[in-house]
Amino acid sequence: MIEVNYTGGAMLKRFSTVTTLSLLLTACAGGPPPEPPPPPPADPAGSWNVSVALEGMDISGVLSIRGSAEDGYTGSIDTDLGGASIANVVVDGQTVTFTIPDAGVDVALFFEGDEFTGELGGAMGVGSIRGVKRAGS
């Protein structure tokens, strides 16, 4: 008489557990998680209380930007020194650049929520600008 000692069931369970653990470890060892997507581009439309520090002067005012990413942006800036139109508004991520043609000034702003900081420079010198979105705009 021939005896058969079959342990295939235990072996299959062990193989199945090892395979599952191997797949899980391989999936986890793929490196760090992917970077989160960048925030959507800034939307500069609205009215902003601004403070400009330029060549030793502190200038207050309001920056008004109208329009949309699809149709383009226009606007104006009104300060203690007077008012002027803005032109060539470009949004690149959280950075917004534009010119103030009448004053010969280039402006670059970095937006964080309802605030921005930035730099400006041109015929009147070099300075910094800060802004906070006005309530309701």
C-alpha positions in Angstrom: 0.0 0.0 0.0 1.2 3.5 -0.9 0.6 6.4 1.5 0.2 9.9 0.2 1.0 12.7 2.5 -0.6 15.8 0.9 0.2 19.2 2.5 -0.7 21.3 -0.5 -3.4 23.2 1.4 -1.0 24.6 4.0 1.5 25.3 1.3 -1.1 27.2 -0.9 -2.1 29.3 2.1 1.5 30.2 2.9 2.2 31.1 -0.8 -1.0 33.2 -0.9 0.0 35.2 2.2 3.6 35.7 1.0 2.4 36.9 -2.4 -0.1 39.3 -0.9 2.6 40.8 1.5 5.1 41.0 -1.4 2.6 43.0 -3.5 1.7 45.3 -0.6 5.4 46.0 0.1 6.1 46.6 -3.6 3.2 49.1 -3.8 4.4 51.0 -0.7 8.1 51.0 -1.8 7.3 53.0 -4.9 8.7 56.2 -3.4 7.2 59.3 -1.8 3.6 60.3 -2.7 3.3 62.6 -5.6 3.4 66.3 -5.1 0.0 68.0 -4.6 -1.2 69.9 -7.6 -0.3 73.6 -7.6 -3.0 76.1 -6.6 -5.1 77.6 -9.4 -3.8 80.7 -11.0 -4.4 83.9 -9.0 -7.5 85.9 -9.8 -6.5 89.6 -9.3 -10.0 91.0 -10.1 -11.3 93.2 -7.4 -10.4 96.3 -5.5 -7.2 96.3 -3.3 -6.1 98.7 -0.6 -2.4 99.2 -1.4 0.6 100.6 0.4 3.6 101.6 -1.7 7.1 102.3 -0.3 9.0 104.2 -3.1 12.2 106.2 -2.7 11.5 107.1 0.9 7.8 107.9 0.4 4.9 105.9 1.8 2.0 106.1 -0.7 -1.5 104.8 0.0 -4.2 104.0 -2.6 -6.5 101.6 -4.3 -5.7 99.2 -7.1 -8.8 98.2 -9.2 -8.6 95.3 -11.6 -11.5 94.2 -13.8 -11.9 91.3 -16.2 -11.2 87.6 -16.2 -8.5 85.2 -17.3 -10.6 84.4 -20.5 -11.2 88.0 -21.5 -8.1 89.7 -20.1 -7.7 92.2 -17.3 -7.7 96.0 -17.2 -7.7 98.4 -14.4 -6.4 101.5 -12.7 -4.5 102.6 -9.6 -5.5 105.7 -7.6 -3.0 106.9 -5.0 -2.0 110.0 -3.0 0.0 111.1 -6.1 -2.9 110.7 -8.6 -4.5 108.1 -10.7 -3.4 106.1 -13.8 -4.5 103.1 -15.9 -2.7 99.8 -15.8 -2.0 97.7 -18.9 -0.4 94.5 -20.1 -1.8 92.5 -17.1 -0.3 88.9 -17.2 -1.2 86.2 -14.7 1.4 83.4 -14.3 0.4 81.1 -11.4 0.4 83.3 -8.3 2.4 86.1 -9.9 0.7 89.0 -11.7 2.6 91.6 -13.7 1.5 94.8 -15.3 2.7 98.2 -16.3 1.5 101.7 -15.5 2.3 103.4 -18.8 1.6 107.0 -17.7 4.2 106.6 -14.9 6.7 104.4 -16.8 6.4 101.7 -14.0 6.6 97.9 -14.2 4.9 96.0 -11.3 5.2 92.4 -10.2 2.8 91.1 -7.5 2.8 87.7 -5.7 -0.7 86.7 -4.5 -1.5 84.7 -1.4 -5.2 84.5 -0.9 -6.7 88.0 -0.4 -3.3 89.6 0.0 -0.3 90.3 -2.2 3.3 91.6 -1.9 5.4 92.8 -4.8 7.9 95.1 -6.3 7.8 98.0 -8.7 10.3 100.0 -10.6 10.6 102.6 -13.3 11.1 106.3 -13.9 10.3 107.1 -10.3 12.7 104.6 -8.8 12.4 101.2 -7.2 10.0 100.2 -4.4 7.8 97.7 -2.8 4.0 97.3 -2.8 1.6 95.4 -0.5 -2.1 95.0 -0.9 -5.2 93.6 0.8 -8.5 92.9 -1.0 -11.3 95.3 0.0 -14.3 93.8 1.6 -17.1 93.0 -0.9 -14.9 93.1 -4.0 
